[in-house]
Amino acid sequence: MCNLFHTLALTVATHFDFTYRQEEEDGIREYIRMVKYRIRRVRRE
């Protein structure tokens, strides 16, 4: 899902001549990884 968002966001940013903020996406991806990890850990308990 994140890869689809990334591809579409780059396409839209290029089309409208916007700056794509990769650092923001990287932070969101890290947050999603953290949430997934915590969910898996809770399920094991």
PQR file with spaces between the fields and no chain letter, atoms N, CA, C, O and H, PARSE charges and radii, in Angstrom:
ATOM       1  N    MET     1       0.820   -1.187    0.000 -0.4000 1.5000
ATOM       2  CA   MET     1       0.000    0.000    0.000 -0.0000 2.0000
ATOM       3  C    MET     1       0.873    1.264    0.000  0.5500 1.7000
ATOM       4  O    MET     1       0.573    2.231   -0.701 -0.5500 1.4000
ATOM       5  N    CYS     2       1.927    1.247    0.772 -0.4000 1.5000
ATOM       6  CA   CYS     2       2.810    2.421    0.813 -0.0000 2.0000
ATOM       7  C    CYS     2       3.484    2.658   -0.529  0.5500 1.7000
ATOM       8  O    CYS     2       3.689    3.801   -0.937 -0.5500 1.4000
ATOM       9  H    CYS     2       2.170    0.462    1.341  0.4000 1.0000
ATOM      10  N    ASN     3       3.829    1.573   -1.213 -0.4000 1.5000
ATOM      11  CA   ASN     3       4.477    1.726   -2.518 -0.0000 2.0000
ATOM      12  C    ASN     3       3.525    2.345   -3.532  0.5500 1.7000
ATOM      13  O    ASN     3       3.937    3.160   -4.357 -0.5500 1.4000
ATOM      14  H    ASN     3       3.662    0.644   -0.881  0.4000 1.0000
ATOM      15  N    LEU     4       2.256    1.963   -3.473 -0.4000 1.5000
ATOM      16  CA   LEU     4       1.258    2.552   -4.364 -0.0000 2.0000
ATOM      17  C    LEU     4       1.126    4.046   -4.085  0.5500 1.7000
ATOM      18  O    LEU     4       1.100    4.853   -5.015 -0.5500 1.4000
ATOM      19  H    LEU     4       1.921    1.301   -2.803  0.4000 1.0000
ATOM      20  N    PHE     5       1.041    4.416   -2.804 -0.4000 1.5000
ATOM      21  CA   PHE     5       0.960    5.830   -2.444 -0.0000 2.0000
ATOM      22  C    PHE     5       2.181    6.583   -2.966  0.5500 1.7000
ATOM      23  O    PHE     5       2.051    7.666   -3.536 -0.5500 1.4000
ATOM      24  H    PHE     5       1.062    3.761   -2.050  0.4000 1.0000
ATOM      25  N    HIS     6       3.358    6.012   -2.771 -0.4000 1.5000
ATOM      26  CA   HIS     6       4.596    6.657   -3.207 -0.0000 2.0000
ATOM      27  C    HIS     6       4.574    6.932   -4.713  0.5500 1.7000
ATOM      28  O    HIS     6       4.883    8.037   -5.158 -0.5500 1.4000
ATOM      29  H    HIS     6       3.463    5.132   -2.307  0.4000 1.0000
ATOM      30  N    THR     7       4.205    5.914   -5.485 -0.4000 1.5000
ATOM      31  CA   THR     7       4.164    6.050   -6.946 -0.0000 2.0000
ATOM      32  C    THR     7       3.174    7.124   -7.371  0.5500 1.7000
ATOM      33  O    THR     7       3.490    7.976   -8.202 -0.5500 1.4000
ATOM      34  H    THR     7       3.954    5.016   -5.123  0.4000 1.0000
ATOM      35  N    LEU     8       1.984    7.082   -6.801 -0.4000 1.5000
ATOM      36  CA   LEU     8       0.964    8.072   -7.167 -0.0000 2.0000
ATOM      37  C    LEU     8       1.351    9.475   -6.708  0.5500 1.7000
ATOM      38  O    LEU     8       1.148   10.445   -7.438 -0.5500 1.4000
ATOM      39  H    LEU     8       1.727    6.391   -6.126  0.4000 1.0000
ATOM      40  N    ALA     9       1.898    9.583   -5.520 -0.4000 1.5000
ATOM      41  CA   ALA     9       2.285   10.895   -5.002 -0.0000 2.0000
ATOM      42  C    ALA     9       3.367   11.537   -5.864  0.5500 1.7000
ATOM      43  O    ALA     9       3.320   12.738   -6.131 -0.5500 1.4000
ATOM      44  H    ALA     9       2.063    8.795   -4.927  0.4000 1.0000
ATOM      45  N    LEU    10       4.334   10.747   -6.295 -0.4000 1.5000
ATOM      46  CA   LEU    10       5.376   11.288   -7.177 -0.0000 2.0000
ATOM      47  C    LEU    10       4.792   11.740   -8.511  0.5500 1.7000
ATOM      48  O    LEU    10       5.167   12.789   -9.036 -0.5500 1.4000
ATOM      49  H    LEU    10       4.372    9.772   -6.079  0.4000 1.0000
ATOM      50  N    THR    11       3.879   10.952   -9.053 -0.4000 1.5000
ATOM      51  CA   THR    11       3.247   11.295  -10.331 -0.0000 2.0000
ATOM      52  C    THR    11       2.461   12.596  -10.213  0.5500 1.7000
ATOM      53  O    THR    11       2.568   13.475  -11.068 -0.5500 1.4000
ATOM      54  H    THR    11       3.574   10.101   -8.627  0.4000 1.0000
ATOM      55  N    VAL    12       1.677   12.710   -9.155 -0.4000 1.5000
ATOM      56  CA   VAL    12       0.871   13.920   -8.949 -0.0000 2.0000
ATOM      57  C    VAL    12       1.773   15.128   -8.703  0.5500 1.7000
ATOM      58  O    VAL    12       1.541   16.200   -9.261 -0.5500 1.4000
ATOM      59  H    VAL    12       1.591   11.995   -8.461  0.4000 1.0000
ATOM      60  N    ALA    13       2.794   14.958   -7.874 -0.4000 1.5000
ATOM      61  CA   ALA    13       3.709   16.067   -7.591 -0.0000 2.0000
ATOM      62  C    ALA    13       4.401   16.550   -8.860  0.5500 1.7000
ATOM      63  O    ALA    13       4.536   17.755   -9.075 -0.5500 1.4000
ATOM      64  H    ALA    13       2.982   14.087   -7.421  0.4000 1.0000
ATOM      65  N    THR    14       4.828   15.636   -9.681 -0.4000 1.5000
ATOM      66  CA   THR    14       5.476   16.002  -10.940 -0.0000 2.0000
ATOM      67  C    THR    14       4.502   16.718  -11.864  0.5500 1.7000
ATOM      68  O    THR    14       4.840   17.738  -12.464 -0.5500 1.4000
ATOM      69  H    THR    14       4.718   14.658   -9.507  0.4000 1.0000
ATOM      70  N    HIS    15       3.305   16.184  -11.975 -0.4000 1.5000
ATOM      71  CA   HIS    15       2.300   16.765  -12.862 -0.0000 2.0000
ATOM      72  C    HIS    15       1.969   18.210  -12.485  0.5500 1.7000
ATOM      73  O    HIS    15       1.853   19.073  -13.356 -0.5500 1.4000
ATOM      74  H    HIS    15       3.030   15.355  -11.487  0.4000 1.0000
ATOM      75  N    PHE    16       1.818   18.470  -11.181 -0.4000 1.5000
ATOM      76  CA   PHE    16       1.440   19.806  -10.725 -0.0000 2.0000
ATOM      77  C    PHE    16       2.641   20.664  -10.337  0.5500 1.7000
ATOM      78  O    PHE    16       2.481   21.758   -9.795 -0.5500 1.4000
ATOM      79  H    PHE    16       1.913   17.770  -10.474  0.4000 1.0000
ATOM      80  N    ASP    17       3.846   20.163  -10.615 -0.4000 1.5000
ATOM      81  CA   ASP    17       5.087   20.884  -10.322 -0.0000 2.0000
ATOM      82  C    ASP    17       5.221   21.201   -8.831  0.5500 1.7000
ATOM      83  O    ASP    17       5.631   22.299   -8.453 -0.5500 1.4000
ATOM      84  H    ASP    17       3.976   19.275  -11.055  0.4000 1.0000
ATOM      85  N    PHE    18       4.867   20.218   -7.988 -0.4000 1.5000
ATOM      86  CA   PHE    18       5.022   20.341   -6.542 -0.0000 2.0000
ATOM      87  C    PHE    18       6.335   19.692   -6.131  0.5500 1.7000
ATOM      88  O    PHE    18       6.885   18.856   -6.847 -0.5500 1.4000
ATOM      89  H    PHE    18       4.534   19.326   -8.296  0.4000 1.0000
ATOM      90  N    THR    19       6.818   20.089   -4.981 -0.4000 1.5000
ATOM      91  CA   THR    19       7.981   19.442   -4.395 -0.0000 2.0000
ATOM      92  C    THR    19       7.501   18.244   -3.590  0.5500 1.7000
ATOM      93  O    THR    19       6.606   18.370   -2.755 -0.5500 1.4000
ATOM      94  H    THR    19       6.371   20.768   -4.399  0.4000 1.0000
ATOM      95  N    TYR    20       8.096   17.081   -3.840 -0.4000 1.5000
ATOM      96  CA   TYR    20       7.730   15.885   -3.087 -0.0000 2.0000
ATOM      97  C    TYR    20       8.686   15.752   -1.917  0.5500 1.7000
ATOM      98  O    TYR    20       9.901   15.701   -2.106 -0.5500 1.4000
ATOM      99  H    TYR    20       8.824   16.979   -4.519  0.4000 1.0000
ATOM     100  N    ARG    21       8.145   15.696   -0.714 -0.4000 1.5000
ATOM     101  CA   ARG    21       8.965   15.649    0.496 -0.0000 2.0000
ATOM     102  C    ARG    21       9.200   14.198    0.925  0.5500 1.7000
ATOM     103  O    ARG    21       8.403   13.615    1.660 -0.5500 1.4000
ATOM     104  H    ARG    21       7.158   15.737   -0.561  0.4000 1.0000
ATOM     105  N    GLN    22      10.286   13.645    0.462 -0.4000 1.5000
ATOM     106  CA   GLN    22      10.622   12.249    0.744 -0.0000 2.0000
ATOM     107  C    GLN    22      10.815   12.014    2.238  0.5500 1.7000
ATOM     108  O    GLN    22      10.476   10.944    2.744 -0.5500 1.4000
ATOM     109  H    GLN    22      10.933   14.119   -0.135  0.4000 1.0000
ATOM     110  N    GLU    23      11.359   13.008    2.952 -0.4000 1.5000
ATOM     111  CA   GLU    23      11.590   12.846    4.390 -0.0000 2.0000
ATOM     112  C    GLU    23      10.278   12.603    5.122  0.5500 1.7000
ATOM     113  O    GLU    23      10.224   11.824    6.074 -0.5500 1.4000
ATOM     114  H    GLU    23      11.634   13.877    2.541  0.4000 1.0000
ATOM     115  N    GLU    24       9.229   13.268    4.679 -0.4000 1.5000
ATOM     116  CA   GLU    24       7.918   13.092    5.305 -0.0000 2.0000
ATOM     117  C    GLU    24       7.409   11.661    5.087  0.5500 1.7000
ATOM     118  O    GLU    24       6.909   11.024    6.013 -0.5500 1.4000
ATOM     119  H    GLU    24       9.272   13.901    3.906  0.4000 1.0000
ATOM     120  N    GLU    25       7.539   11.178    3.876 -0.4000 1.5000
ATOM     121  CA   GLU    25       7.130    9.801    3.590 -0.0000 2.0000
ATOM     122  C    GLU    25       7.954    8.811    4.404  0.5500 1.7000
ATOM     123  O    GLU    25       7.412    7.841    4.935 -0.5500 1.4000
ATOM     124  H    GLU    25       7.945   11.696    3.123  0.4000 1.0000
ATOM     125  N    ASP    26       9.245    9.046    4.506 -0.4000 1.5000
ATOM     126  CA   ASP    26      10.107    8.148    5.278 -0.0000 2.0000
ATOM     127  C    ASP    26       9.649    8.076    6.737  0.5500 1.7000
ATOM     128  O    ASP    26       9.640    7.001    7.337 -0.5500 1.4000
ATOM     129  H    ASP    26       9.685    9.833    4.075  0.4000 1.0000
ATOM     130  N    GLY    27       9.273    9.213    7.298 -0.4000 1.5000
ATOM     131  CA   GLY    27       8.777    9.245    8.674 -0.0000 2.0000
ATOM     132  C    GLY    27       7.475    8.479    8.832  0.5500 1.7000
ATOM     133  O    GLY    27       7.280    7.767    9.816 -0.5500 1.4000
ATOM     134  H    GLY    27       9.280   10.086    6.811  0.4000 1.0000
ATOM     135  N    ILE    28       6.589    8.627    7.864 -0.4000 1.5000
ATOM     136  CA   ILE    28       5.315    7.911    7.899 -0.0000 2.0000
ATOM     137  C    ILE    28       5.548    6.411    7.786  0.5500 1.7000
ATOM     138  O    ILE    28       4.929    5.628    8.507 -0.5500 1.4000
ATOM     139  H    ILE    28       6.747    9.205    7.064  0.4000 1.0000
ATOM     140  N    ARG    29       6.435    6.010    6.887 -0.4000 1.5000
ATOM     141  CA   ARG    29       6.738    4.578    6.735 -0.0000 2.0000
ATOM     142  C    ARG    29       7.317    4.004    8.030  0.5500 1.7000
ATOM     143  O    ARG    29       6.966    2.893    8.426 -0.5500 1.4000
ATOM     144  H    ARG    29       6.938    6.647    6.301  0.4000 1.0000
ATOM     145  N    GLU    30       8.188    4.746    8.681 -0.4000 1.5000
ATOM     146  CA   GLU    30       8.767    4.281    9.945 -0.0000 2.0000
ATOM     147  C    GLU    30       7.679    4.150   11.015  0.5500 1.7000
ATOM     148  O    GLU    30       7.683    3.190   11.785 -0.5500 1.4000
ATOM     149  H    GLU    30       8.473    5.649    8.359  0.4000 1.0000
ATOM     150  N    TYR    31       6.765    5.094   11.066 -0.4000 1.5000
ATOM     151  CA   TYR    31       5.658    5.030   12.024 -0.0000 2.0000
ATOM     152  C    TYR    31       4.795    3.793   11.764  0.5500 1.7000
ATOM     153  O    TYR    31       4.413    3.099   12.706 -0.5500 1.4000
ATOM     154  H    TYR    31       6.762    5.874   10.441  0.4000 1.0000
ATOM     155  N    ILE    32       4.490    3.515   10.509 -0.4000 1.5000
ATOM     156  CA   ILE    32       3.684    2.339   10.160 -0.0000 2.0000
ATOM     157  C    ILE    32       4.412    1.057   10.567  0.5500 1.7000
ATOM     158  O    ILE    32       3.787    0.135   11.091 -0.5500 1.4000
ATOM     159  H    ILE    32       4.801    4.079    9.744  0.4000 1.0000
ATOM     160  N    ARG    33       5.719    0.990   10.333 -0.4000 1.5000
ATOM     161  CA   ARG    33       6.500   -0.186   10.752 -0.0000 2.0000
ATOM     162  C    ARG    33       6.422   -0.379   12.269  0.5500 1.7000
ATOM     163  O    ARG    33       6.275   -1.500   12.757 -0.5500 1.4000
ATOM     164  H    ARG    33       6.227    1.739    9.907  0.4000 1.0000
ATOM     165  N    MET    34       6.524    0.735   13.007 -0.4000 1.5000
ATOM     166  CA   MET    34       6.469    0.672   14.461 -0.0000 2.0000
ATOM     167  C    MET    34       5.102    0.160   14.934  0.5500 1.7000
ATOM     168  O    MET    34       5.035   -0.684   15.827 -0.5500 1.4000
ATOM     169  H    MET    34       6.643    1.646   12.611  0.4000 1.0000
ATOM     170  N    VAL    35       4.034    0.656   14.351 -0.4000 1.5000
ATOM     171  CA   VAL    35       2.688    0.219   14.723 -0.0000 2.0000
ATOM     172  C    VAL    35       2.512   -1.266   14.420  0.5500 1.7000
ATOM     173  O    VAL    35       1.989   -2.006   15.253 -0.5500 1.4000
ATOM     174  H    VAL    35       4.088    1.341   13.625  0.4000 1.0000
ATOM     175  N    LYS    36       2.942   -1.709   13.243 -0.4000 1.5000
ATOM     176  CA   LYS    36       2.842   -3.134   12.888 -0.0000 2.0000
ATOM     177  C    LYS    36       3.598   -4.001   13.894  0.5500 1.7000
ATOM     178  O    LYS    36       3.096   -5.039   14.326 -0.5500 1.4000
ATOM     179  H    LYS    36       3.367   -1.108   12.567  0.4000 1.0000
ATOM     180  N    TYR    37       4.793   -3.577   14.261 -0.4000 1.5000
ATOM     181  CA   TYR    37       5.600   -4.329   15.214 -0.0000 2.0000
ATOM     182  C    TYR    37       4.875   -4.448   16.552  0.5500 1.7000
ATOM     183  O    TYR    37       4.825   -5.528   17.141 -0.5500 1.4000
ATOM     184  H    TYR    37       5.201   -2.733   13.911  0.4000 1.0000
ATOM     185  N    ARG    38       4.320   -3.346   17.027 -0.4000 1.5000
ATOM     186  CA   ARG    38       3.633   -3.364   18.324 -0.0000 2.0000
ATOM     187  C    ARG    38       2.377   -4.224   18.285  0.5500 1.7000
ATOM     188  O    ARG    38       2.066   -4.910   19.259 -0.5500 1.4000
ATOM     189  H    ARG    38       4.361   -2.469   16.549  0.4000 1.0000
ATOM     190  N    ILE    39       1.659   -4.197   17.182 -0.4000 1.5000
ATOM     191  CA   ILE    39       0.462   -5.035   17.050 -0.0000 2.0000
ATOM     192  C    ILE    39       0.855   -6.504   17.104  0.5500 1.7000
ATOM     193  O    ILE    39       0.211   -7.293   17.795 -0.5500 1.4000
ATOM     194  H    ILE    39       1.911   -3.640   16.390  0.4000 1.0000
ATOM     195  N    ARG    40       1.898   -6.875   16.388 -0.4000 1.5000
ATOM     196  CA   ARG    40       2.353   -8.274   16.391 -0.0000 2.0000
ATOM     197  C    ARG    40       2.788   -8.702   17.789  0.5500 1.7000
ATOM     198  O    ARG    40       2.500   -9.817   18.225 -0.5500 1.4000
ATOM     199  H    ARG    40       2.422   -6.234   15.827  0.4000 1.0000
ATOM     200  N    ARG    41       3.478   -7.814   18.478 -0.4000 1.5000
ATOM     201  CA   ARG    41       3.956   -8.123   19.826 -0.0000 2.0000
ATOM     202  C    ARG    41       2.789   -8.331   20.787  0.5500 1.7000
ATOM     203  O    ARG    41       2.818   -9.249   21.607 -0.5500 1.4000
ATOM     204  H    ARG    41       3.712   -6.908   18.124  0.4000 1.0000
ATOM     205  N    VAL    42       1.774   -7.497   20.694 -0.4000 1.5000
ATOM     206  CA   VAL    42       0.603   -7.614   21.565 -0.0000 2.0000
ATOM     207  C    VAL    42      -0.150   -8.909   21.276  0.5500 1.7000
ATOM     208  O    VAL    42      -0.636   -9.557   22.202 -0.5500 1.4000
ATOM     209  H    VAL    42       1.750   -6.752   20.027  0.4000 1.0000
ATOM     210  N    ARG    43      -0.251   -9.288   20.028 -0.4000 1.5000
ATOM     211  CA   ARG    43      -0.962  -10.523   19.662 -0.0000 2.0000
ATOM     212  C    ARG    43      -0.280  -11.761   20.219  0.5500 1.7000
ATOM     213  O    ARG    43      -0.945  -12.758   20.499 -0.5500 1.4000
ATOM     214  H    ARG    43       0.144   -8.762   19.276  0.4000 1.0000
ATOM     215  N    ARG    44       1.024  -11.713   20.382 -0.4000 1.5000
ATOM     216  CA   ARG    44       1.770  -12.865   20.916 -0.0000 2.0000
ATOM     217  C    ARG    44       1.539  -13.047   22.410  0.5500 1.7000
ATOM     218  O    ARG    44       1.685  -14.151   22.935 -0.5500 1.4000
ATOM     219  H    ARG    44       1.564  -10.903   20.154  0.4000 1.0000
ATOM     220  N    GLU    45       1.181  -11.977   23.087 -0.4000 1.5000
ATOM     221  CA   GLU    45       1.015  -12.035   24.554 -0.0000 2.0000
ATOM     222  C    GLU    45      -0.277  -12.686   24.945  0.5500 1.7000
ATOM     223  O    GLU    45      -0.569  -12.814   26.134 -0.5500 1.4000
ATOM     224  H    GLU    45       1.062  -11.080   22.661  0.4000 1.0000
